[in-house]
């Protein structure tokens, strides 16, 4: 299922992967994107896609800025997975 929802930007954290030393330079990090949903509930997206990460890092989002987030919700192996597809102002 694909969704596009409006969120408020809080902050982002740039994290290193556990096996970062074994990976190429452009694959060593991932982003934890902290947002608020329409009811002001905190949400976290773990972003591993290089193109989406580049877009987030080059954007100058400010606190509580409204963003349109496109994400995919998948149910596989008795587990729900959420994947951020795109983000825009």
C-alpha positions in Angstrom: 0.0 0.0 0.0 1.3 3.4 -0.9 0.5 6.5 1.1 1.3 10.2 0.9 0.8 12.1 4.2 1.7 15.4 5.6 4.2 15.4 8.5 6.1 18.1 10.5 9.8 17.9 10.4 11.6 17.6 13.8 15.2 16.6 13.0 17.4 13.9 11.5 20.2 11.8 12.7 23.0 10.5 10.5 24.1 7.1 11.7 26.8 4.7 10.7 25.9 1.1 9.8 27.4 -1.6 11.9 29.6 -2.9 9.1 30.5 0.5 7.8 34.2 -0.3 7.5 33.5 -3.1 5.0 31.2 -0.9 2.8 32.0 1.7 0.1 32.1 5.3 1.3 28.6 6.2 -0.1 26.9 3.2 1.7 28.3 3.6 5.2 25.5 5.8 6.6 21.8 5.9 7.0 19.4 8.5 8.2 16.9 8.4 11.1 14.2 11.0 10.2 12.1 12.2 13.1 8.7 13.7 12.2 5.3 14.4 13.8 2.2 13.1 12.1 -1.1 15.0 11.8 -2.0 14.2 15.4 1.5 15.3 16.6 2.5 11.8 17.3 6.3 11.2 16.9 7.3 9.0 13.9 10.7 7.7 12.8 11.7 6.7 9.3 15.0 4.8 8.8 16.2 5.9 5.4 18.7 3.7 3.5 18.0 4.7 -0.1 21.0 6.8 -1.4 18.9 9.1 -3.6 16.4 9.9 -0.8 19.2 10.4 1.7 20.9 12.9 -0.7 17.6 14.7 -1.2 17.1 15.0 2.6 20.6 16.1 3.3 20.7 18.8 0.7 17.3 20.2 1.7 17.3 22.8 4.4 14.3 21.6 6.4 13.5 23.7 9.5 11.8 22.6 12.7 8.0 22.0 12.4 8.1 22.6 8.6 5.3 20.8 6.8 6.5 18.1 4.5 4.7 15.6 2.2 6.1 12.2 2.7 5.4 9.3 0.4 5.9 5.9 2.0 5.1 2.3 1.3 3.5 -0.1 3.8 4.3 -3.8 3.2 3.2 -6.9 5.1 5.7 -9.8 4.7 6.6 -12.8 6.9 4.1 -11.7 9.6 5.8 -8.3 9.9 4.8 -4.8 8.8 7.5 -2.8 7.1 7.4 0.9 6.3 9.7 2.3 3.6 10.0 6.0 2.9 9.8 6.5 -0.9 10.1 10.3 -1.3 9.9 13.6 0.7 9.0 17.1 -0.5 8.0 20.5 0.8 
